[in-house]
Each structure stands twice: as structure tokens, then as C-alpha cells.
Amino acid sequence: MRVPSPPVGSVPVPLQPSPRSGLFLAVRFGLETPRGPLRYTVRVESPSVAEAKQAPGDSVRYIERTRRLYASQPPYDWVFHDRASEPPPWSPIEGPVARKRLAVVSSGGVHLAEQEPFHFRNDISYREIPIDTEASDLRVAHFGYDTSDAKRDPGCVLPLRALRELSAAGEIGGIVDPALSFMGGIYSARRVREELAPRLRDFILAEQADLVLLVPV
């Protein structure tokens, strides 16, 4: 990175990093004139910024940069469930589904138009969606997947119409009203396990549902 030479007669001030970005430096110069001191700032960009402007079609290798940035950090500790010591509590279905009441839980970030949208991430709240809600009254707020299809047809992540049709045809015994929806982009597995999941469980048990349809996204 080249720093421009100060004008003749000026007094350079040491380089000062920009308070908002590490991508450039602000070089301040002072120059004594007959009308008094004249000061101005020259913005000097880093090579990465200059190269990006010179070659706008080039892609940024984010994965390589991320690996270099976190090279000194320990590996990410992914959530792991030990099935041997704690098997999933699956329960077999006893009796025909046509006589079972079905609870619906979706992690697709669906909410009613008048409800508050889900936050960007780590939102452990959920929304109650009446079963007779039309698709035109539903909205989607989720940062973790491409929501374009879900916004066109919320039924792909919260299949209310399809379930109503199954119930009317006698294929299922009924639907717990309301359905439950949350935003699955929650980074804290602990908060899901200790806060969100127990609330969903308690709601479903209070409604005496026989089955739960979980629509994960």
C-alpha cells in the first residue's frame, strides 16, 4: 500500500485507522497558508479493496479467508446426541391413524400477518396458527433457508390445507388447533432443549394429541 507524499511545506500527521473499517487508513495533512492552517484528509485503501474495485467480476474466497481467520481457534463443537446412552423417545403408533388427533409443529418461521415476525436468530418463541387459516394470511420470517417458495405457498412448510383435507376425508382423526410454528435458526441447542422444546411439549400434552407431525426446515 502506497501512502501519498504530503505537499511541500505541510506537516504530516501519523496514520490513523478508520473507526468504522479496517479496510483503509485516513492520512491527515496540515499546511500553513497566509490565511491560516489548511488541513485535509486523504483516504488510502488497502490492496484488497483496490483489487476488488479493479476486478469486480472476481469472487471472494470466503471459506479460505474464514479458515485463516479462525486457524488459531479450537474446532467447532458440534451438537452431538449419543443415541446409545440416550435413545430417542420414539413411541409406536397404536391403532389406526384415522382415529388419532394430530398436532402440527413447524420450524419454518411461519406466522400470521398480524403477529410479530421472528427475529434474525436465536428467537426461541413460537406462534400459534389456527388450523383454518388461509395461506394468504400467513407470512414467513426465517434467515436460514431460501423462503421464496414458502412465501409463495406456506403449505410447503406448514401444510394446513392438506391436513384439513385429510381430516375431512377421514384419513386422520382430527387436528389439534392451533398449529405451532417457530423459527428453526436457533444457534443455541441448550436453549432449544431447555426452553423451547419443553414449552412445545407441554402445549401438545395439554391438548392430548395422539401424534405430532414435525415439519423441519
Secondary structure, DSSP 8 states (H G I E B T S, - for coil): -------TTEEE---EE-SS-SSEEEEEEEEEETTEEEEEEEEEE-HHHHHHHH-TTS---HHHHHHHHTTTS---------TTTS--------S-GGG-EEEEEE-B-EEETTS----SS----EEEE-TT--GGGEEE--SSS--HHHHH-GGGTS-HHHHHHHHHTTSSSEE-SSEEEEB-----HHHIIIIIHHHHHHHHHHTT-SEEEEE--
